[in-house]
C-alpha cells in the first residue's frame, strides 16, 4: 500500500487530517503509530493551515528539510492555498474533499523523499 493510500485509509477510519498523514509515515519517522498520532501537528495550529499540509511539512522538516519549500509550492499548485477553511469552502469548486488533501500531502511527501 502506498503512503497516499495508507493516509487516505487512516482518514476514512476517523483520524484527523494531520494524524492521517503523520501515521502513514511512522515507519519512515522511526516511531510507532501511537507516537505518530501524538506527534502530529494540530490542524489549523499554524495560521489556520490545513492539518494534512502541516503534517507533510513536519515530516519533511525531519526527513528532508531542503524539500519543504518545494512541497509547499506543489501543494499550493494543486489546491490553490494551504488554509483549511478556504480549502473546505473550495470543495465544490475544486471537486475535492479533505480526504483528497490528505492524499495530496502524503503523495507529495513521498515524491520528495523517494
Biopython code that builds the backbone (N, CA, C, O; Angstrom):
import numpy as np
from Bio.PDB.StructureBuilder import StructureBuilder

atoms = [
    (1, "UNK", "N", (0.846, -1.175, 0.000)),
    (1, "UNK", "CA", (0.000, 0.000, 0.000)),
    (1, "UNK", "C", (0.888, 1.234, 0.000)),
    (1, "UNK", "O", (1.852, 1.303, 0.762)),
    (2, "UNK", "N", (0.576, 2.199, -0.839)),
    (2, "UNK", "CA", (1.364, 3.428, -0.903)),
    (2, "UNK", "C", (1.085, 4.305, 0.321)),
    (2, "UNK", "O", (0.112, 4.092, 1.045)),
    (3, "UNK", "N", (1.944, 5.280, 0.534)),
    (3, "UNK", "CA", (1.729, 6.223, 1.634)),
    (3, "UNK", "C", (0.427, 6.981, 1.434)),
    (3, "UNK", "O", (-0.303, 7.233, 2.393)),
    (4, "UNK", "N", (0.134, 7.343, 0.194)),
    (4, "UNK", "CA", (-1.124, 8.043, -0.085)),
    (4, "UNK", "C", (-2.317, 7.162, 0.277)),
    (4, "UNK", "O", (-3.245, 7.621, 0.943)),
    (5, "UNK", "N", (-2.302, 5.915, -0.151)),
    (5, "UNK", "CA", (-3.409, 5.010, 0.163)),
    (5, "UNK", "C", (-3.556, 4.804, 1.665)),
    (5, "UNK", "O", (-4.669, 4.781, 2.192)),
    (6, "UNK", "N", (-2.437, 4.657, 2.343)),
    (6, "UNK", "CA", (-2.449, 4.466, 3.787)),
    (6, "UNK", "C", (-3.009, 5.710, 4.487)),
    (6, "UNK", "O", (-3.829, 5.590, 5.398)),
    (7, "UNK", "N", (-2.578, 6.879, 4.073)),
    (7, "UNK", "CA", (-3.070, 8.118, 4.677)),
    (7, "UNK", "C", (-4.576, 8.274, 4.441)),
    (7, "UNK", "O", (-5.313, 8.637, 5.358)),
    (8, "UNK", "N", (-5.026, 8.004, 3.229)),
    (8, "UNK", "CA", (-6.464, 8.096, 2.927)),
    (8, "UNK", "C", (-7.248, 7.092, 3.773)),
    (8, "UNK", "O", (-8.326, 7.414, 4.272)),
    (9, "UNK", "N", (-6.719, 5.885, 3.936)),
    (9, "UNK", "CA", (-7.378, 4.864, 4.749)),
    (9, "UNK", "C", (-7.473, 5.333, 6.202)),
    (9, "UNK", "O", (-8.515, 5.189, 6.842)),
    (10, "UNK", "N", (-6.379, 5.894, 6.716)),
    (10, "UNK", "CA", (-6.398, 6.429, 8.082)),
    (10, "UNK", "C", (-7.497, 7.468, 8.235)),
    (10, "UNK", "O", (-8.233, 7.463, 9.222)),
    (11, "UNK", "N", (-7.607, 8.354, 7.261)),
    (11, "UNK", "CA", (-8.609, 9.418, 7.306)),
    (11, "UNK", "C", (-10.018, 8.829, 7.251)),
    (11, "UNK", "O", (-10.907, 9.261, 7.985)),
    (12, "UNK", "N", (-10.214, 7.851, 6.384)),
    (12, "UNK", "CA", (-11.526, 7.198, 6.288)),
    (12, "UNK", "C", (-11.887, 6.448, 7.572)),
    (12, "UNK", "O", (-13.062, 6.211, 7.854)),
    (13, "UNK", "N", (-10.858, 6.077, 8.347)),
    (13, "UNK", "CA", (-11.078, 5.364, 9.607)),
    (13, "UNK", "C", (-11.201, 6.302, 10.807)),
    (13, "UNK", "O", (-11.191, 5.847, 11.951)),
    (14, "UNK", "N", (-11.316, 7.596, 10.557)),
    (14, "UNK", "CA", (-11.614, 8.541, 11.629)),
    (14, "UNK", "C", (-10.476, 9.377, 12.160)),
    (14, "UNK", "O", (-10.687, 10.192, 13.058)),
    (15, "UNK", "N", (-9.260, 9.205, 11.631)),
    (15, "UNK", "CA", (-8.162, 10.074, 12.070)),
    (15, "UNK", "C", (-8.383, 11.466, 11.476)),
    (15, "UNK", "O", (-8.958, 11.603, 10.396)),
    (16, "UNK", "N", (-7.919, 12.502, 12.194)),
    (16, "UNK", "CA", (-7.994, 13.830, 11.590)),
    (16, "UNK", "C", (-6.966, 13.918, 10.457)),
    (16, "UNK", "O", (-6.156, 13.008, 10.279)),
    (17, "UNK", "N", (-6.999, 14.990, 9.710)),
    (17, "UNK", "CA", (-6.149, 15.122, 8.516)),
    (17, "UNK", "C", (-4.664, 14.994, 8.842)),
    (17, "UNK", "O", (-3.931, 14.280, 8.157)),
    (18, "UNK", "N", (-4.228, 15.682, 9.883)),
    (18, "UNK", "CA", (-2.806, 15.652, 10.239)),
    (18, "UNK", "C", (-2.377, 14.269, 10.712)),
    (18, "UNK", "O", (-1.333, 13.764, 10.299)),
    (19, "UNK", "N", (-3.170, 13.667, 11.565)),
    (19, "UNK", "CA", (-2.847, 12.325, 12.050)),
    (19, "UNK", "C", (-2.810, 11.326, 10.901)),
    (19, "UNK", "O", (-1.959, 10.437, 10.877)),
    (20, "UNK", "N", (-3.714, 11.465, 9.965)),
    (20, "UNK", "CA", (-3.792, 10.533, 8.841)),
    (20, "UNK", "C", (-2.483, 10.476, 8.077)),
    (20, "UNK", "O", (-2.001, 9.393, 7.744)),
    (21, "UNK", "N", (-1.904, 11.635, 7.798)),
    (21, "UNK", "CA", (-0.654, 11.701, 7.052)),
    (21, "UNK", "C", (0.513, 11.287, 7.942)),
    (21, "UNK", "O", (1.369, 10.511, 7.517)),
    (22, "UNK", "N", (0.554, 11.791, 9.158)),
    (22, "UNK", "CA", (1.696, 11.528, 10.037)),
    (22, "UNK", "C", (1.802, 10.041, 10.376)),
    (22, "UNK", "O", (2.901, 9.487, 10.385)),
    (23, "UNK", "N", (0.676, 9.395, 10.653)),
    (23, "UNK", "CA", (0.699, 7.968, 10.978)),
    (23, "UNK", "C", (1.129, 7.148, 9.760)),
    (23, "UNK", "O", (1.805, 6.129, 9.903)),
    (24, "UNK", "N", (0.740, 7.588, 8.576)),
    (24, "UNK", "CA", (1.151, 6.866, 7.363)),
    (24, "UNK", "C", (2.669, 6.806, 7.245)),
    (24, "UNK", "O", (3.204, 5.857, 6.672)),
    (25, "UNK", "N", (3.365, 7.794, 7.773)),
    (25, "UNK", "CA", (4.826, 7.879, 7.677)),
    (25, "UNK", "C", (5.552, 7.456, 8.955)),
    (25, "UNK", "O", (6.748, 7.714, 9.088)),
    (26, "UNK", "N", (4.864, 6.821, 9.885)),
    (26, "UNK", "CA", (5.518, 6.470, 11.150)),
    (26, "UNK", "C", (6.734, 5.573, 10.932)),
    (26, "UNK", "O", (7.714, 5.674, 11.669)),
    (27, "UNK", "N", (6.681, 4.694, 9.924)),
    (27, "UNK", "CA", (7.838, 3.832, 9.667)),
    (27, "UNK", "C", (9.056, 4.642, 9.250)),
    (27, "UNK", "O", (10.165, 4.378, 9.717)),
    (28, "UNK", "N", (8.864, 5.618, 8.384)),
    (28, "UNK", "CA", (9.980, 6.466, 7.938)),
    (28, "UNK", "C", (10.503, 7.332, 9.086)),
    (28, "UNK", "O", (11.693, 7.643, 9.152)),
    (29, "UNK", "N", (9.595, 7.715, 9.990)),
    (29, "UNK", "CA", (9.976, 8.568, 11.114)),
    (29, "UNK", "C", (10.583, 7.766, 12.263)),
    (29, "UNK", "O", (11.152, 8.335, 13.194)),
    (30, "UNK", "N", (10.458, 6.439, 12.190)),
    (30, "UNK", "CA", (11.020, 5.583, 13.224)),
    (30, "UNK", "C", (10.248, 5.618, 14.529)),
    (30, "UNK", "O", (10.828, 5.462, 15.603)),
    (31, "UNK", "N", (8.929, 5.825, 14.440)),
    (31, "UNK", "CA", (8.092, 5.878, 15.638)),
    (31, "UNK", "C", (6.882, 4.969, 15.440)),
    (31, "UNK", "O", (6.571, 4.563, 14.320)),
    (32, "UNK", "N", (6.213, 4.659, 16.533)),
    (32, "UNK", "CA", (5.023, 3.810, 16.469)),
    (32, "UNK", "C", (3.829, 4.634, 15.979)),
    (32, "UNK", "O", (3.860, 5.864, 16.023)),
    (33, "UNK", "N", (2.785, 3.960, 15.516)),
    (33, "UNK", "CA", (1.574, 4.697, 15.122)),
    (33, "UNK", "C", (1.020, 5.555, 16.270)),
    (33, "UNK", "O", (0.561, 6.674, 16.044)),
    (34, "UNK", "N", (1.062, 5.030, 17.494)),
    (34, "UNK", "CA", (0.562, 5.812, 18.627)),
    (34, "UNK", "C", (1.414, 7.066, 18.851)),
    (34, "UNK", "O", (0.884, 8.150, 19.096)),
    (35, "UNK", "N", (2.731, 6.907, 18.765)),
    (35, "UNK", "CA", (3.613, 8.077, 18.899)),
    (35, "UNK", "C", (3.339, 9.078, 17.777)),
    (35, "UNK", "O", (3.364, 10.288, 18.002)),
    (36, "UNK", "N", (3.079, 8.578, 16.579)),
    (36, "UNK", "CA", (2.791, 9.461, 15.445)),
    (36, "UNK", "C", (1.499, 10.236, 15.667)),
    (36, "UNK", "O", (1.428, 11.425, 15.356)),
    (37, "UNK", "N", (0.476, 9.573, 16.202)),
    (37, "UNK", "CA", (-0.783, 10.279, 16.484)),
    (37, "UNK", "C", (-0.544, 11.420, 17.463)),
    (37, "UNK", "O", (-1.099, 12.509, 17.316)),
    (38, "UNK", "N", (0.294, 11.155, 18.468)),
    (38, "UNK", "CA", (0.568, 12.180, 19.479)),
    (38, "UNK", "C", (1.493, 13.285, 18.959)),
    (38, "UNK", "O", (1.426, 14.421, 19.427)),
    (39, "UNK", "N", (2.350, 12.954, 17.998)),
    (39, "UNK", "CA", (3.319, 13.929, 17.476)),
    (39, "UNK", "C", (2.782, 14.737, 16.298)),
    (39, "UNK", "O", (3.380, 15.738, 15.904)),
    (40, "UNK", "N", (1.665, 14.306, 15.740)),
    (40, "UNK", "CA", (1.108, 15.010, 14.577)),
    (40, "UNK", "C", (0.777, 16.452, 14.949)),
    (40, "UNK", "O", (0.307, 16.717, 16.055)),
    (41, "UNK", "N", (1.020, 17.380, 14.031)),
    (41, "UNK", "CA", (0.673, 18.766, 14.330)),
    (41, "UNK", "C", (-0.838, 18.929, 14.469)),
    (41, "UNK", "O", (-1.608, 18.176, 13.872)),
    (42, "UNK", "N", (-1.244, 19.882, 15.234)),
    (42, "UNK", "CA", (-2.672, 20.154, 15.404)),
    (42, "UNK", "C", (-3.191, 20.868, 14.155)),
    (42, "UNK", "O", (-2.595, 21.851, 13.713)),
    (43, "UNK", "N", (-4.299, 20.382, 13.581)),
    (43, "UNK", "CA", (-4.869, 21.065, 12.418)),
    (43, "UNK", "C", (-5.145, 22.534, 12.739)),
    (43, "UNK", "O", (-5.606, 22.875, 13.828)),
    (44, "UNK", "N", (-4.859, 23.369, 11.790)),
    (44, "UNK", "CA", (-5.074, 24.822, 11.873)),
    (44, "UNK", "C", (-4.212, 25.505, 12.936)),
    (44, "UNK", "O", (-4.467, 26.657, 13.287)),
    (45, "UNK", "N", (-3.179, 24.798, 13.459)),
    (45, "UNK", "CA", (-2.359, 25.355, 14.537)),
    (45, "UNK", "C", (-1.384, 26.424, 14.066)),
    (45, "UNK", "O", (-0.887, 27.207, 14.877)),
    (46, "UNK", "N", (-1.108, 26.469, 12.793)),
    (46, "UNK", "CA", (-0.211, 27.486, 12.235)),
    (46, "UNK", "C", (-0.994, 28.355, 11.264)),
    (46, "UNK", "O", (-1.073, 28.049, 10.074)),
    (47, "UNK", "N", (-1.558, 29.412, 11.758)),
    (47, "UNK", "CA", (-2.257, 30.352, 10.893)),
    (47, "UNK", "C", (-3.446, 29.764, 10.160)),
    (47, "UNK", "O", (-3.776, 30.210, 9.061)),
    (48, "UNK", "N", (-4.095, 28.770, 10.748)),
    (48, "UNK", "CA", (-5.274, 28.187, 10.131)),
    (48, "UNK", "C", (-4.985, 27.232, 8.989)),
    (48, "UNK", "O", (-5.885, 26.891, 8.222)),
    (49, "UNK", "N", (-3.734, 26.796, 8.868)),
    (49, "UNK", "CA", (-3.358, 25.925, 7.743)),
    (49, "UNK", "C", (-3.922, 24.520, 7.909)),
    (49, "UNK", "O", (-4.164, 24.050, 9.020)),
    (50, "UNK", "N", (-4.123, 23.869, 6.776)),
    (50, "UNK", "CA", (-4.645, 22.509, 6.681)),
    (50, "UNK", "C", (-3.759, 21.535, 7.457)),
    (50, "UNK", "O", (-2.533, 21.580, 7.357)),
    (51, "UNK", "N", (-4.397, 20.654, 8.232)),
    (51, "UNK", "CA", (-3.647, 19.675, 9.010)),
    (51, "UNK", "C", (-2.828, 18.728, 8.161)),
    (51, "UNK", "O", (-1.697, 18.392, 8.512)),
    (52, "UNK", "N", (-3.392, 18.294, 7.040)),
    (52, "UNK", "CA", (-2.642, 17.392, 6.147)),
    (52, "UNK", "C", (-1.393, 18.096, 5.624)),
    (52, "UNK", "O", (-0.313, 17.506, 5.586)),
    (53, "UNK", "N", (-1.541, 19.350, 5.223)),
    (53, "UNK", "CA", (-0.401, 20.137, 4.754)),
    (53, "UNK", "C", (0.649, 20.256, 5.852)),
    (53, "UNK", "O", (1.838, 20.047, 5.607)),
    (54, "UNK", "N", (0.208, 20.593, 7.066)),
    (54, "UNK", "CA", (1.149, 20.763, 8.181)),
    (54, "UNK", "C", (1.873, 19.468, 8.519)),
    (54, "UNK", "O", (3.060, 19.485, 8.842)),
    (55, "UNK", "N", (1.165, 18.346, 8.447)),
    (55, "UNK", "CA", (1.806, 17.058, 8.731)),
    (55, "UNK", "C", (2.890, 16.766, 7.704)),
    (55, "UNK", "O", (3.989, 16.344, 8.064)),
    (56, "UNK", "N", (2.589, 16.988, 6.428)),
    (56, "UNK", "CA", (3.586, 16.767, 5.383)),
    (56, "UNK", "C", (4.805, 17.649, 5.585)),
    (56, "UNK", "O", (5.941, 17.207, 5.417)),
    (57, "UNK", "N", (4.559, 18.891, 5.946)),
    (57, "UNK", "CA", (5.659, 19.834, 6.198)),
    (57, "UNK", "C", (6.522, 19.361, 7.367)),
    (57, "UNK", "O", (7.750, 19.408, 7.294)),
    (58, "UNK", "N", (5.878, 18.904, 8.448)),
    (58, "UNK", "CA", (6.626, 18.450, 9.633)),
    (58, "UNK", "C", (7.438, 17.200, 9.314)),
    (58, "UNK", "O", (8.567, 17.056, 9.782)),
    (59, "UNK", "N", (6.870, 16.301, 8.524)),
    (59, "UNK", "CA", (7.598, 15.090, 8.126)),
    (59, "UNK", "C", (8.855, 15.476, 7.353)),
    (59, "UNK", "O", (9.945, 14.972, 7.624)),
    (60, "UNK", "N", (8.685, 16.374, 6.390)),
    (60, "UNK", "CA", (9.838, 16.786, 5.585)),
    (60, "UNK", "C", (10.860, 17.562, 6.408)),
    (60, "UNK", "O", (12.061, 17.429, 6.175)),
    (61, "UNK", "N", (10.409, 18.365, 7.361)),
    (61, "UNK", "CA", (11.357, 19.078, 8.226)),
    (61, "UNK", "C", (12.260, 18.089, 8.954)),
    (61, "UNK", "O", (13.418, 18.393, 9.239)),
    (62, "UNK", "N", (11.735, 16.915, 9.254)),
    (62, "UNK", "CA", (12.521, 15.905, 9.967)),
    (62, "UNK", "C", (13.356, 15.039, 9.023)),
    (62, "UNK", "O", (14.476, 14.654, 9.360)),
    (63, "UNK", "N", (12.812, 14.734, 7.839)),
    (63, "UNK", "CA", (13.478, 13.790, 6.952)),
    (63, "UNK", "C", (14.275, 14.430, 5.815)),
    (63, "UNK", "O", (15.292, 13.890, 5.380)),
    (64, "UNK", "N", (13.806, 15.579, 5.340)),
    (64, "UNK", "CA", (14.479, 16.218, 4.203)),
    (64, "UNK", "C", (14.135, 17.714, 4.197)),
    (64, "UNK", "O", (13.352, 18.172, 3.365)),
    (65, "UNK", "N", (14.723, 18.462, 5.124)),
    (65, "UNK", "CA", (14.363, 19.873, 5.303)),
    (65, "UNK", "C", (14.470, 20.726, 4.036)),
    (65, "UNK", "O", (13.717, 21.682, 3.851)),
    (66, "UNK", "N", (15.407, 20.368, 3.181)),
    (66, "UNK", "CA", (15.586, 21.172, 1.962)),
    (66, "UNK", "C", (14.407, 21.036, 0.989)),
    (66, "UNK", "O", (14.326, 21.793, 0.022)),
    (67, "UNK", "N", (13.508, 20.099, 1.223)),
    (67, "UNK", "CA", (12.372, 19.874, 0.324)),
    (67, "UNK", "C", (11.105, 20.593, 0.763)),
    (67, "UNK", "O", (10.102, 20.544, 0.050)),
    (68, "UNK", "N", (11.117, 21.258, 1.914)),
    (68, "UNK", "CA", (9.903, 21.872, 2.453)),
    (68, "UNK", "C", (9.333, 22.930, 1.512)),
    (68, "UNK", "O", (8.126, 22.945, 1.273)),
    (69, "UNK", "N", (10.161, 23.801, 0.982)),
    (69, "UNK", "CA", (9.675, 24.864, 0.097)),
    (69, "UNK", "C", (9.046, 24.295, -1.161)),
    (69, "UNK", "O", (7.989, 24.755, -1.592)),
    (70, "UNK", "N", (9.677, 23.313, -1.743)),
    (70, "UNK", "CA", (9.147, 22.665, -2.944)),
    (70, "UNK", "C", (7.799, 22.008, -2.641)),
    (70, "UNK", "O", (6.857, 22.129, -3.425)),
    (71, "UNK", "N", (7.708, 21.324, -1.520)),
    (71, "UNK", "CA", (6.458, 20.683, -1.087)),
    (71, "UNK", "C", (5.343, 21.722, -0.969)),
    (71, "UNK", "O", (4.243, 21.517, -1.482)),
    (72, "UNK", "N", (5.627, 22.829, -0.297)),
    (72, "UNK", "CA", (4.610, 23.872, -0.112)),
    (72, "UNK", "C", (4.146, 24.408, -1.466)),
    (72, "UNK", "O", (2.946, 24.577, -1.682)),
    (73, "UNK", "N", (5.073, 24.675, -2.371)),
    (73, "UNK", "CA", (4.707, 25.193, -3.690)),
    (73, "UNK", "C", (3.841, 24.200, -4.457)),
    (73, "UNK", "O", (2.870, 24.596, -5.102)),
    (74, "UNK", "N", (4.181, 22.919, -4.394)),
    (74, "UNK", "CA", (3.399, 21.900, -5.098)),
    (74, "UNK", "C", (2.009, 21.745, -4.503)),
    (74, "UNK", "O", (1.038, 21.564, -5.237)),
    (75, "UNK", "N", (1.903, 21.814, -3.178)),
    (75, "UNK", "CA", (0.588, 21.714, -2.540)),
    (75, "UNK", "C", (-0.289, 22.885, -2.984)),
    (75, "UNK", "O", (-1.470, 22.700, -3.276)),
    (76, "UNK", "N", (0.279, 24.073, -3.034)),
    (76, "UNK", "CA", (-0.473, 25.258, -3.462)),
    (76, "UNK", "C", (-0.844, 25.150, -4.939)),
    (76, "UNK", "O", (-1.954, 25.526, -5.317)),
    (77, "UNK", "N", (0.055, 24.647, -5.781)),
    (77, "UNK", "CA", (-0.267, 24.457, -7.197)),
    (77, "UNK", "C", (-1.472, 23.531, -7.369)),
    (77, "UNK", "O", (-2.328, 23.772, -8.221)),
    (78, "UNK", "N", (-1.535, 22.479, -6.563)),
    (78, "UNK", "CA", (-2.633, 21.513, -6.657)),
    (78, "UNK", "C", (-3.947, 22.048, -6.101)),
    (78, "UNK", "O", (-5.020, 21.741, -6.620)),
    (79, "UNK", "N", (-3.857, 22.853, -5.037)),
    (79, "UNK", "CA", (-5.055, 23.204, -4.281)),
    (79, "UNK", "C", (-5.335, 24.700, -4.135)),
    (79, "UNK", "O", (-6.373, 25.087, -3.598)),
    (80, "UNK", "N", (-4.432, 25.527, -4.603)),
    (80, "UNK", "CA", (-4.660, 26.966, -4.579)),
    (80, "UNK", "C", (-4.241, 27.666, -3.310)),
    (80, "UNK", "O", (-4.036, 28.880, -3.320)),
    (81, "UNK", "N", (-4.105, 26.935, -2.209)),
    (81, "UNK", "CA", (-3.755, 27.526, -0.923)),
    (81, "UNK", "C", (-3.483, 26.445, 0.101)),
    (81, "UNK", "O", (-3.553, 25.253, -0.200)),
    (82, "UNK", "N", (-3.170, 26.874, 1.324)),
    (82, "UNK", "CA", (-2.927, 25.924, 2.411)),
    (82, "UNK", "C", (-3.873, 26.146, 3.586)),
    (82, "UNK", "O", (-3.853, 25.369, 4.540)),
    (83, "UNK", "N", (-4.686, 27.171, 3.540)),
    (83, "UNK", "CA", (-5.577, 27.494, 4.657)),
    (83, "UNK", "C", (-6.775, 26.547, 4.688)),
    (83, "UNK", "O", (-7.494, 26.404, 3.699)),
    (84, "UNK", "N", (-6.975, 25.911, 5.828)),
    (84, "UNK", "CA", (-8.009, 24.893, 5.993)),
    (84, "UNK", "C", (-9.407, 25.401, 5.605)),
    (84, "UNK", "O", (-10.081, 24.778, 4.784)),
    (85, "UNK", "N", (-9.835, 26.498, 6.174)),
    (85, "UNK", "CA", (-11.211, 26.957, 5.929)),
    (85, "UNK", "C", (-11.445, 27.281, 4.455)),
    (85, "UNK", "O", (-12.538, 27.052, 3.936)),
    (86, "UNK", "N", (-10.446, 27.802, 3.793)),
    (86, "UNK", "CA", (-10.593, 28.097, 2.363)),
    (86, "UNK", "C", (-10.604, 26.823, 1.525)),
    (86, "UNK", "O", (-11.332, 26.732, 0.537)),
    (87, "UNK", "N", (-9.795, 25.838, 1.920)),
    (87, "UNK", "CA", (-9.818, 24.554, 1.211)),
    (87, "UNK", "C", (-11.187, 23.899, 1.366)),
    (87, "UNK", "O", (-11.748, 23.385, 0.399)),
    (88, "UNK", "N", (-11.720, 23.920, 2.584)),
    (88, "UNK", "CA", (-13.031, 23.318, 2.830)),
    (88, "UNK", "C", (-14.104, 24.033, 2.021)),
    (88, "UNK", "O", (-14.979, 23.386, 1.446)),
    (89, "UNK", "N", (-14.047, 25.353, 1.970)),
    (89, "UNK", "CA", (-15.062, 26.097, 1.213)),
    (89, "UNK", "C", (-14.884, 25.940, -0.294)),
    (89, "UNK", "O", (-15.774, 26.307, -1.062)),
    (90, "UNK", "N", (-13.749, 25.402, -0.724)),
    (90, "UNK", "CA", (-13.481, 25.192, -2.153)),
    (90, "UNK", "C", (-13.801, 23.774, -2.618)),
    (90, "UNK", "O", (-13.559, 23.442, -3.779)),
    (91, "UNK", "N", (-14.338, 22.938, -1.741)),
    (91, "UNK", "CA", (-14.590, 21.540, -2.101)),
    (91, "UNK", "C", (-15.336, 21.410, -3.430)),
    (91, "UNK", "O", (-14.921, 20.649, -4.304)),
    (92, "UNK", "N", (-16.422, 22.142, -3.582)),
    (92, "UNK", "CA", (-17.210, 22.027, -4.814)),
    (92, "UNK", "C", (-16.455, 22.576, -6.013)),
    (92, "UNK", "O", (-16.465, 21.967, -7.083)),
    (93, "UNK", "N", (-15.808, 23.707, -5.849)),
    (93, "UNK", "CA", (-15.066, 24.330, -6.940)),
    (93, "UNK", "C", (-13.921, 23.440, -7.411)),
    (93, "UNK", "O", (-13.732, 23.253, -8.613)),
    (94, "UNK", "N", (-13.165, 22.898, -6.479)),
    (94, "UNK", "CA", (-12.009, 22.066, -6.819)),
    (94, "UNK", "C", (-12.392, 20.603, -7.057)),
    (94, "UNK", "O", (-11.586, 19.812, -7.547)),
    (95, "UNK", "N", (-13.632, 20.257, -6.704)),
    (95, "UNK", "CA", (-14.099, 18.862, -6.773)),
    (95, "UNK", "C", (-13.185, 17.956, -5.944)),
    (95, "UNK", "O", (-12.777, 16.875, -6.368)),
    (96, "UNK", "N", (-12.888, 18.452, -4.747)),
    (96, "UNK", "CA", (-12.013, 17.732, -3.827)),
    (96, "UNK", "C", (-12.647, 17.709, -2.444)),
    (96, "UNK", "O", (-13.494, 18.538, -2.113)),
    (97, "UNK", "N", (-12.215, 16.740, -1.650)),
    (97, "UNK", "CA", (-12.626, 16.631, -0.256)),
    (97, "UNK", "C", (-11.384, 16.685, 0.628)),
    (97, "UNK", "O", (-10.260, 16.727, 0.126)),
    (98, "UNK", "N", (-11.587, 16.682, 1.938)),
    (98, "UNK", "CA", (-10.445, 16.659, 2.849)),
    (98, "UNK", "C", (-9.615, 15.396, 2.636)),
    (98, "UNK", "O", (-8.393, 15.429, 2.782)),
    (99, "UNK", "N", (-10.263, 14.287, 2.293)),
    (99, "UNK", "CA", (-9.529, 13.059, 2.024)),
    (99, "UNK", "C", (-8.591, 13.243, 0.832)),
    (99, "UNK", "O", (-7.512, 12.652, 0.797)),
    (100, "UNK", "N", (-8.992, 14.047, -0.133)),
    (100, "UNK", "CA", (-8.123, 14.331, -1.276)),
    (100, "UNK", "C", (-6.909, 15.163, -0.862)),
    (100, "UNK", "O", (-5.809, 14.946, -1.369)),
    (101, "UNK", "N", (-7.101, 16.112, 0.054)),
    (101, "UNK", "CA", (-5.965, 16.914, 0.536)),
    (101, "UNK", "C", (-5.001, 16.036, 1.323)),
    (101, "UNK", "O", (-3.785, 16.207, 1.235)),
    (102, "UNK", "N", (-5.544, 15.094, 2.092)),
    (102, "UNK", "CA", (-4.719, 14.112, 2.811)),
    (102, "UNK", "C", (-3.894, 13.317, 1.801)),
    (102, "UNK", "O", (-2.690, 13.135, 1.980)),
    (103, "UNK", "N", (-4.545, 12.849, 0.745)),
    (103, "UNK", "CA", (-3.842, 12.089, -0.292)),
    (103, "UNK", "C", (-2.778, 12.912, -0.982)),
    (103, "UNK", "O", (-1.674, 12.429, -1.234)),
    (104, "UNK", "N", (-3.113, 14.172, -1.293)),
    (104, "UNK", "CA", (-2.137, 15.056, -1.941)),
    (104, "UNK", "C", (-0.901, 15.229, -1.067)),
    (104, "UNK", "O", (0.225, 15.102, -1.547)),
    (105, "UNK", "N", (-1.108, 15.519, 0.217)),
    (105, "UNK", "CA", (0.019, 15.750, 1.122)),
    (105, "UNK", "C", (0.903, 14.504, 1.214)),
    (105, "UNK", "O", (2.127, 14.596, 1.122)),
    (106, "UNK", "N", (0.279, 13.348, 1.394)),
    (106, "UNK", "CA", (1.058, 12.111, 1.516)),
    (106, "UNK", "C", (1.826, 11.800, 0.240)),
    (106, "UNK", "O", (2.986, 11.392, 0.297)),
    (107, "UNK", "N", (1.193, 11.990, -0.901)),
    (107, "UNK", "CA", (1.847, 11.712, -2.189)),
    (107, "UNK", "C", (3.005, 12.674, -2.431)),
    (107, "UNK", "O", (4.067, 12.256, -2.892)),
    (108, "UNK", "N", (2.814, 13.954, -2.128)),
    (108, "UNK", "CA", (3.869, 14.939, -2.338)),
    (108, "UNK", "C", (5.078, 14.664, -1.439)),
    (108, "UNK", "O", (6.220, 14.835, -1.864)),
    (109, "UNK", "N", (4.828, 14.242, -0.209)),
    (109, "UNK", "CA", (5.946, 13.882, 0.669)),
    (109, "UNK", "C", (6.694, 12.704, 0.074)),
    (109, "UNK", "O", (7.924, 12.703, 0.034)),
    (110, "UNK", "N", (5.958, 11.701, -0.390)),
    (110, "UNK", "CA", (6.608, 10.523, -0.978)),
    (110, "UNK", "C", (7.452, 10.909, -2.190)),
    (110, "UNK", "O", (8.546, 10.376, -2.382)),
    (111, "UNK", "N", (6.947, 11.832, -3.007)),
    (111, "UNK", "CA", (7.714, 12.289, -4.165)),
    (111, "UNK", "C", (9.011, 12.971, -3.728)),
    (111, "UNK", "O", (10.037, 12.834, -4.393)),
    (112, "UNK", "N", (8.969, 13.693, -2.627)),
    (112, "UNK", "CA", (10.147, 14.417, -2.163)),
    (112, "UNK", "C", (11.196, 13.506, -1.530)),
    (112, "UNK", "O", (12.394, 13.723, -1.708)),
    (113, "UNK", "N", (10.753, 12.491, -0.796)),
    (113, "UNK", "CA", (11.733, 11.656, -0.099)),
    (113, "UNK", "C", (12.100, 10.395, -0.871)),
    (113, "UNK", "O", (13.050, 9.696, -0.517)),
    (114, "UNK", "N", (11.342, 10.107, -1.926)),
    (114, "UNK", "CA", (11.650, 8.973, -2.793)),
    (114, "UNK", "C", (11.378, 7.627, -2.247)),
    (114, "UNK", "O", (11.615, 6.627, -2.925)),
]
sb = StructureBuilder()
sb.init_structure("model")
sb.init_model(0)
sb.init_chain("A")
sb.init_seg("    ")
for serial, (resi, resn, name, xyz) in enumerate(atoms, 1):
    if name == "N":
        sb.init_residue(resn, " ", resi, " ")
    sb.init_atom(name, np.array(xyz, "f"), 0.0, 1.0, " ", f" {name:<3s}", serial, name[0])
structure = sb.get_structure()
